[in-house]
C-alpha cells in the first residue's frame, strides 16, 4: 500500500513516562532498521511483530530509490493495525527526519528502537523516552560498511538506555561499553519449522535433485565460504548442494558453479519447512572472517526444530554452545567426510540434545523478557 504524507499521530502524547501496553491513536514505538521488512524473515520481524501486540509501531527502513519530484515522500505499508512499515524517499538517512516530523509531530515517543548505528543521528531529532539498541550484528565489520559507523555506534551506545545483543560474542563485546547490556540470542519459531518433520509437500524445484541433499537456508553474502562450498561439492559429486536464499553484497558472477550446486533463490518464510523437509543434511558453511566474528545464526535452531543433522564451520557461538550435537568442520575434506558419515551411518540422530536446547527458547519468551527489561528502565 502506498500513501503520501498522512498524519497518523493525533493525540499521541502520553500523560506519564511509564511504558504503556495499550495502543493509542499514535505511534509509541519507532523502529529504525537497516534490513527491509520484506527481506528474509529474521530477528527484527520476529521481535517487532510481537512487540506490535503491545505498542503501535512505525518500522522505518533505509531510503528507497525515488524520482526527483518524489523527494521527502514515502511509501507506507500497513502490516496490521499496530504495525506500519515506512519506506522513505530521501537522499540520506539524516533526511528521514523531514519525513517523520509530520507523522510524529510533537509527540513524545515511548520507545526508539535501533537496529543500526547509521540511524543514530535521528536520536536528537525526536523525544524518545527510552532508546534501545538491539545489536544483532557487528555491522562495522561487514563488506562495504562506512567508516563512520564506529563513531555512530559510540554515540548510540552513549544515548541508549538498553542494549540487547543477538549472541554471546556480541554481548561480551558490548558489555565493555555499556552498563545495561542483555544477551538475547536469536530464537526460533519452533512450531513453524517442526512442520518439516511431517508429511508436507516437497517444492517442485527440489523434487528431481539427487540424494542426499545438503542444504543451506539464509542470505548468501560475504559470510559464506564459497570456496569451501565448491571444493566440497567437487569431492562429493554424487550429492546435491542446495543454497536457498537471496544474494546480498555479492553478484551471480561470484557464485561457484558446479553441476551439483543449485541456487534456488529467496523463498517465502511460509514454505521454508517444505524445503527443509526435502533436505537431508543442513549446512552452515560460514567463512571465518571479520563479518562472522560475532554472528549467532538464527538458522541453527531452525534446523534443529526441523530435526536435521547439522554441519557447520567453527563459528564461535555455534562451536561453544552446540558442539555436542552439531558437526564442526574446518575444511572441505572434513566437510565431505562428515556428510558422508551422517548420510551413510547414523543420520545425525541428536533428537534429545535438540529437545533440551529448543525447550529453553522461543521468540515469544525472548520478546516477553525484553519487554520486562524495557519496563524496568521506564518506571
C-alpha positions, 0 to 999 in steps of 0.5 A, spaced: 500 500 500 502 506 498 500 513 501 503 520 501 504 524 507 498 522 512 498 524 519 497 518 523 499 521 530 493 525 533 493 525 540 499 521 541 502 524 547 502 520 553 500 523 560 506 519 564 513 516 562 511 509 564 511 504 558 504 503 556 501 496 553 495 499 550 495 502 543 493 509 542 491 513 536 499 514 535 505 511 534 509 509 541 514 505 538 519 507 532 523 502 529 529 504 525 532 498 521 537 497 516 534 490 513 527 491 509 521 488 512 520 484 506 527 481 506 528 474 509 524 473 515 529 474 521 530 477 528 527 484 527 520 481 524 520 476 529 521 481 535 517 487 532 511 483 530 510 481 537 512 487 540 506 490 535 501 486 540 503 491 545 505 498 542 503 501 535 509 501 531 512 505 525 518 500 522 522 505 518 527 502 513 533 505 509 531 510 503 528 507 497 530 509 490 525 515 488 524 520 482 526 527 483 519 530 484 518 524 489 523 527 494 521 527 502 515 522 500 514 515 502 511 509 501 507 506 507 505 499 508 500 497 513 502 490 516 496 490 521 493 495 525 499 496 530 504 495 525 506 500 519 512 499 515 515 506 512 519 506 506 522 513 505 524 517 499 530 521 501 537 522 499 540 520 506 538 517 512 539 524 516 533 526 511 528 521 514 527 526 519 523 531 514 519 525 513 517 523 520 516 530 523 509 530 520 507 523 522 510 524 529 509 531 530 510 533 537 509 527 540 513 524 545 515 517 543 515 511 548 520 507 545 526 508 539 528 502 537 535 501 533 537 496 529 543 500 526 548 505 528 547 509 521 540 511 524 543 514 530 543 521 528 535 521 528 536 520 536 536 528 537 531 529 532 525 526 536 523 525 544 524 518 545 523 516 552 527 510 552 532 508 546 534 501 545 539 498 541 538 491 539 545 489 536 544 483 532 550 484 528 557 487 528 555 491 522 562 495 522 565 489 520 561 487 514 563 488 506 562 495 504 560 498 511 562 506 512 567 508 516 563 512 520 559 507 523 564 506 529 563 513 531 555 512 530 555 506 534 559 510 540 554 515 540 548 510 540 551 506 545 552 513 549 544 515 548 541 508 549 538 506 555 538 498 553 542 494 549 540 487 547 545 483 543 543 477 538 549 472 541 554 471 546 560 474 542 556 480 541 554 481 548 561 480 551 563 485 546 558 490 548 558 489 555 565 493 555 561 499 553 555 499 556 552 498 563 545 495 561 547 490 556 542 483 555 544 477 551 538 475 547 540 470 542 536 469 536 530 464 537 526 460 533 519 459 531 519 452 533 512 450 531 513 453 524 519 449 522 517 442 526 512 442 520 518 439 516 518 433 520 511 431 517 508 429 511 508 436 507 509 437 500 516 437 497 517 444 492 517 442 485 524 445 484 527 440 489 523 434 487 528 431 481 535 433 485 539 427 487 540 424 494 542 426 499 541 433 499 545 438 503 542 444 504 543 451 506 537 456 508 539 464 509 542 470 505 548 468 501 553 474 502 560 475 504 559 470 510 559 464 506 565 460 504 564 459 497 570 456 496 569 451 501 562 450 498 565 448 491 571 444 493 566 440 497 561 439 492 567 437 487 569 431 492 562 429 493 559 429 486 554 424 487 550 429 492 546 435 491 548 442 494 542 446 495 543 454 497 536 457 498 536 464 499 537 471 496 544 474 494 546 480 498 553 484 497 555 479 492 553 478 484 551 471 480 558 472 477 561 470 484 557 464 485 561 457 484 558 453 479 558 446 479 553 441 476 551 439 483 550 446 486 543 449 485 541 456 487 534 456 488 533 463 490 529 467 496 523 463 498 517 465 502 518 464 510 511 460 509 514 454 505 521 454 508 519 447 512 517 444 505 524 445 503 527 443 509 523 437 509 526 435 502 533 436 505 537 431 508 543 434 511 543 442 513 549 446 512 552 452 515 558 453 511 560 460 514 567 463 512 571 465 518 572 472 517 571 479 520 563 479 518 562 472 522 566 474 528 560 475 532 554 472 528 549 467 532 545 464 526 538 464 527 538 458 522 541 453 527 535 452 531 531 452 525 534 446 523 534 443 529 526 444 530 526 441 523 530 435 526 536 435 521 543 433 522 547 439 522 554 441 519 557 447 520 564 451 520 567 453 527 563 459 528 564 461 535 557 461 538 555 455 534 562 451 536 561 453 544 554 452 545 552 446 540 558 442 539 555 436 542 550 435 537 552 439 531 558 437 526 564 442 526 568 442 520 574 446 518 575 444 511 572 441 505 575 434 506 572 434 513 566 437 510 565 431 505 567 426 510 562 428 515 556 428 510 558 422 508 558 419 515 551 422 517 548 420 510 551 413 510 551 411 518 547 414 523 543 420 520 545 425 525 540 422 530 541 428 536 533 428 537 534 429 545 540 434 545 535 438 540 529 437 545 533 440 551 536 446 547 529 448 543 525 447 550 529 453 553 527 458 547 522 461 543 521 468 540 515 469 544 519 468 551 525 472 548 520 478 546 516 477 553 523 478 557 525 484 553 519 487 554 520 486 562 527 489 561 524 495 557 519 496 563 524 496 568 528 502 565 521 506 564 518 506 571 
